[in-house]
Amino acid sequence: MIKRPRKPNAPLLVDENQPLKSGKVRKRDPQQPELLFDPMPDRIEPCLAKLVSKAPQGDEWSYELKWDGYRLAVHVEQGRVRIITRGGHDWTHRFPGIEAAARDYVPTTMILDGEAVVLDEQGRSDFGRLQNSLGGRGGKLPAGNAILYAFDLLYLDGHDLTKMDYAARRSLLEEVVPPGREGGIRLSEEFDVDPDVLLQHACTHELEGIIAKHRDRPYRSGRAGDWLKIKCVQSDTFAIVGYEPSKAMPGAIGSLLLAGLKGADFVYVGNVGTGFTHDQARDLKKQLDKLKTSVPPVRIAGKNLVLTAPALLAEVKFRAWTHTGTLRHASFKGLREAADWAEIRRV
């Protein structure tokens, strides 16, 4: 049987001046998962690299150069940027170039993990130049020439990425900070080469060393062994516990007396007498003379030594340890901030 066609419906009448109204909202199906955004954390304790003598081999490892600067987390939020140090201090005002580069990403929200550096003429990161840009230890100058080498992405547009493996985070990072990008925020390059060859090249060009990261691991705070560092020259932070006055230059130090920590106690690890300029030698004496103490934190045998409270921290590079537990061929790199107290070498 053939049905006759229905009459067409009347045209839809719409009053454009009437407000739009939604239909009745149904209750959520309890079987359907709720898709919620992760709130951006105020701070994420950084993942730290464990020092090893030899780079690991295998496809599960990723390799990068090691940068010599300040570890930072850059929080790009709605309407503002925060730059947080490893110790949890807000140093946004100290890195205006990095802050300006981060503002270009708004309205994207994210947390970048990276290293603030100042490069020399050969493109190498130079910790001493970074310290000078900041006005030295305790200085308040902004390091306008500092840039950030980003090497991890911890949060992106409402999603916490720390539970993702490193390979996935790295892929997202390269979309946010493309390889070859210049400016105040740059990508820390990943190298697909034999790590021993990469380390050899790094040492030949007088770089710090290399970093190895396990591709399959999530982002875990602390020194869990997911990230490893292999250095060309050993470098560590030590407390300054005194000085030996200079015999050749009045009003200056000749060498710094250094100590590490063993448990809660300080242990003398030797001295460092090279690496500082004449101006630094005079300035260090002025700072240390304010810290003289009659109760030194360690016992050191010697004449004409001035012992001080361990309030200043020195970053020192050295070749090796002697059999007596002191530094061999040490050279001064610069003063650390008080916020880096947790960095003091454990011996």
C-alpha positions in Angstrom: 0.0 0.0 0.0 1.4 3.4 -1.0 1.2 6.1 1.6 0.5 9.7 0.6 3.2 12.1 1.5 2.8 14.1 4.7 2.3 17.8 4.6 5.4 19.8 5.2 5.9 21.2 8.7 5.4 24.8 9.4 8.6 26.9 9.3 10.5 27.2 12.6 9.6 30.5 14.2 12.4 32.1 16.1 12.3 35.4 18.0 15.9 36.6 17.9 15.3 38.9 20.8 14.4 36.1 23.2 17.3 34.8 25.4 18.5 31.3 24.6 17.4 28.6 26.9 19.0 25.2 27.4 17.1 22.0 27.9 16.8 20.2 31.1 20.2 18.9 32.3 20.2 15.2 32.9 21.9 13.6 35.8 25.4 12.2 35.1 25.5 8.5 34.3 27.4 7.0 37.3 29.1 4.6 34.9 30.6 7.4 33.0 34.0 8.7 34.4 34.2 12.4 35.3 36.8 14.2 33.3 38.2 16.7 35.7 41.2 19.1 35.3 44.2 18.8 37.6 44.8 22.0 39.6 48.2 23.5 39.0 50.4 22.8 42.0 52.1 25.7 43.8 55.4 23.8 43.6 56.8 20.5 42.5 59.9 19.2 44.3 62.4 18.7 41.5 63.8 15.4 40.2 67.5 15.3 40.9 70.3 13.6 39.0 72.4 11.0 40.8 76.1 11.2 40.2 77.7 8.1 38.5 81.1 7.5 37.0 79.9 5.9 33.7 76.9 6.6 31.5 74.3 3.8 31.2 73.8 2.2 27.8 70.6 1.1 26.2 67.6 2.3 24.2 65.7 3.0 27.4 68.0 6.0 28.1 67.9 9.5 26.7 71.0 11.8 26.8 71.5 15.6 27.1 74.2 18.0 27.9 74.6 19.1 31.6 74.0 22.8 32.1 75.9 24.9 34.7 73.4 27.3 36.2 70.4 27.5 38.5 67.6 25.0 38.4 64.3 26.6 37.9 60.6 25.8 37.5 58.7 28.2 35.3 55.0 28.4 36.1 52.9 29.9 33.4 49.5 30.6 34.8 46.4 32.6 33.9 47.7 36.2 33.8 51.0 35.7 35.5 54.4 33.9 35.5 56.2 32.6 38.5 59.8 31.5 38.5 60.6 29.2 41.4 64.1 28.1 42.5 65.0 24.6 43.5 64.7 25.6 47.1 61.2 27.0 46.6 62.0 30.7 46.4 60.2 33.0 44.0 62.9 34.6 41.8 60.6 35.9 39.0 62.1 39.4 39.4 65.6 38.0 39.1 65.1 36.6 35.6 63.2 39.2 33.5 64.2 37.8 30.2 62.9 34.3 31.1 59.7 35.9 32.5 59.1 37.9 29.3 59.6 34.8 27.2 57.2 32.8 29.4 54.5 35.4 29.0 54.5 34.8 25.3 52.9 31.4 26.0 49.8 32.8 27.7 46.9 31.7 27.7 48.7 28.2 27.8 49.2 27.1 31.4 52.2 24.9 32.1 55.2 24.2 34.3 58.6 24.0 32.6 61.5 22.4 34.4 64.9 23.7 33.3 68.2 25.4 34.0 68.8 29.2 33.9 72.2 29.9 32.4 74.4 32.6 31.0 76.4 31.6 27.9 80.0 32.6 27.1 81.3 33.5 23.6 81.5 29.8 22.7 78.0 29.1 23.8 78.9 27.3 27.0 77.0 27.8 30.2 79.2 29.7 32.7 78.1 29.7 36.4 80.5 32.5 37.3 78.9 34.8 34.7 75.4 33.9 35.9 76.5 34.8 39.5 78.0 38.1 38.3 74.7 38.9 36.4 72.8 38.4 39.6 75.1 40.6 41.6 77.0 37.9 43.4 75.8 36.0 46.4 73.1 38.0 48.2 72.9 40.4 45.2 69.6 41.7 44.1 70.4 42.4 40.4 68.2 40.9 37.7 70.0 38.6 35.3 68.6 40.0 32.1 71.0 38.0 29.9 70.0 34.7 31.5 68.1 32.2 29.4 66.3 29.0 30.3 67.1 25.6 28.8 63.9 23.6 29.3 64.3 19.9 29.7 61.0 18.7 31.1 57.3 19.6 31.1 55.4 18.8 34.3 52.0 20.4 33.7 50.1 21.5 30.6 46.7 23.1 30.2 45.0 21.5 33.2 46.8 18.2 33.1 49.4 16.9 35.6 52.1 15.2 33.5 54.3 13.9 36.3 52.8 10.4 36.2 53.5 10.1 32.5 56.8 8.5 31.4 59.6 10.7 30.4 59.4 9.9 26.7 55.8 11.1 26.5 56.6 14.3 28.5 59.6 14.9 26.2 57.3 14.6 23.1 54.9 17.2 24.5 57.8 19.5 25.6 59.1 19.6 22.0 55.7 20.7 20.8 55.7 23.5 23.4 59.3 24.5 22.9 60.3 23.4 19.4 63.9 22.3 18.6 66.0 25.2 17.3 63.9 27.9 19.0 65.9 31.0 20.1 65.0 33.5 22.7 64.7 33.5 26.5 63.4 29.9 26.6 65.0 27.2 24.6 64.9 23.4 24.3 67.7 21.4 25.9 68.7 19.2 23.0 68.4 15.4 23.1 71.2 13.4 21.5 70.7 10.0 19.9 74.4 9.0 20.1 76.6 6.7 22.1 76.8 8.3 25.6 80.6 7.7 25.8 81.1 9.6 22.6 78.8 12.4 23.8 80.7 12.7 27.1 84.0 12.8 25.3 82.8 15.7 23.1 81.4 17.5 26.1 84.7 17.2 28.0 86.7 18.2 24.9 84.7 21.4 24.7 85.1 22.1 28.4 81.4 21.5 29.3 80.1 20.2 32.6 79.2 16.7 31.4 76.0 14.9 30.3 72.7 13.8 31.8 71.0 10.4 31.2 67.3 10.0 31.7 65.2 6.8 31.8 62.6 7.1 29.1 60.0 4.8 30.9 60.0 6.5 34.3 57.5 9.1 35.7 58.7 12.3 37.2 59.8 11.5 40.8 61.1 14.1 43.2 64.4 13.6 44.8 67.4 11.5 43.7 65.7 8.2 42.8 68.2 7.2 40.0 65.8 7.9 37.1 68.1 10.7 36.1 71.9 10.3 36.2 74.7 12.8 35.8 78.2 12.0 34.4 80.7 14.9 34.9 83.8 15.8 33.0 85.2 17.6 36.1 83.8 17.0 39.5 82.0 19.9 41.1 80.2 20.3 44.4 79.1 22.8 47.0 81.0 23.2 50.3 80.7 25.4 53.3 83.4 28.0 53.8 84.8 27.6 57.4 87.7 30.1 57.2 90.5 31.4 55.0 94.2 31.9 54.8 95.2 35.5 54.2 97.1 36.4 51.1 100.8 37.0 51.5 101.1 38.8 48.1 98.0 41.0 48.2 97.1 42.8 51.5 93.4 42.8 52.3 92.6 39.7 50.4 92.3 36.0 50.9 94.9 33.5 49.7 92.7 30.5 50.0 89.4 29.3 51.3 89.0 26.6 53.9 86.2 24.2 53.0 84.0 21.6 54.8 81.4 19.1 53.8 78.8 17.4 56.0 79.0 14.0 57.6 75.7 13.5 59.3 75.0 16.7 61.2 78.7 17.6 61.6 81.1 19.5 59.4 84.2 17.7 58.1 87.3 19.6 56.7 87.9 18.7 53.0 90.8 21.0 52.2 91.3 24.4 50.7 90.9 26.2 47.4 93.3 28.9 46.3 92.6 29.4 42.6 89.7 30.5 40.5 88.9 33.9 42.0 89.9 37.3 40.7 91.7 40.0 42.8 88.4 41.8 43.4 86.7 38.6 44.5 89.6 37.8 46.8 89.2 41.2 48.5 85.4 41.0 48.7 85.5 37.5 50.1 87.8 38.6 52.9 85.4 41.5 53.8 82.5 39.0 54.0 84.3 36.4 55.9 85.8 38.9 58.5 82.2 39.5 59.6 81.8 35.8 60.3 84.9 35.2 62.5 84.2 32.8 65.4 86.0 31.6 68.5 84.1 28.3 68.2 85.0 26.9 64.7 82.9 24.2 63.2 86.0 22.1 62.4 89.5 21.7 63.7 92.2 22.7 61.3 95.9 22.7 62.0 97.9 25.6 60.5 99.3 29.1 61.1 97.7 32.4 60.4 94.3 30.8 59.6 91.1 32.8 60.2 88.2 30.5 61.1 84.6 31.5 60.4 81.1 30.4 60.9 79.8 28.2 58.0 77.4 30.8 56.6 78.9 31.1 53.0 78.7 28.3 50.4 81.3 27.9 47.6 80.8 26.0 44.4 84.2 24.3 43.7 85.4 22.1 40.9 88.1 19.6 41.5 89.8 16.6 39.8 89.6 14.0 42.5 89.8 13.1 46.2 93.1 12.3 48.0 93.4 9.3 50.2 93.1 11.6 53.2 89.7 12.9 52.2 90.7 16.3 50.8 90.1 17.8 47.4 92.8 17.5 44.7 93.3 20.4 42.2 90.4 22.5 43.4 89.3 25.7 41.7 86.7 28.2 42.9 83.6 28.7 40.7 81.5 31.1 42.7 79.4 31.6 45.8 76.1 29.8 46.2 72.9 31.3 47.6 71.8 30.5 51.1 68.9 28.8 49.5 71.3 26.1 48.2 72.2 24.9 51.7 70.8 21.4 50.9 73.4 21.2 48.2 76.4 20.9 50.6 78.5 17.8 49.8 77.9 14.8 52.0 81.1 13.0 52.8 
